[in-house]
Amino acid sequence: MIDLIGRNQPVNLVKLSGLLEVSRSAVTQSVRRLIKKDLVSFEFA
């Protein structure tokens, strides 16, 4: 997931969901875990 985020900038949760072919809620949960571990950051546009 981190690799996909890096290669597909700018990316949002909907686009990431499509790339991974999983639900938006699953992507949201995974991204929240990555944020807590300081592996990714999230910005509101």
Sequence and secondary structure as in RCSB ss.txt:
>XXXX:A:sequence
MIDLIGRNQPVNLVKLSGLLEVSRSAVTQSVRRLIKKDLVSFEFA
>XXXX:A:secstr
 HHHHHHT S  HHHHHHHHTS HHHHHHHHHHHHHTTSS     
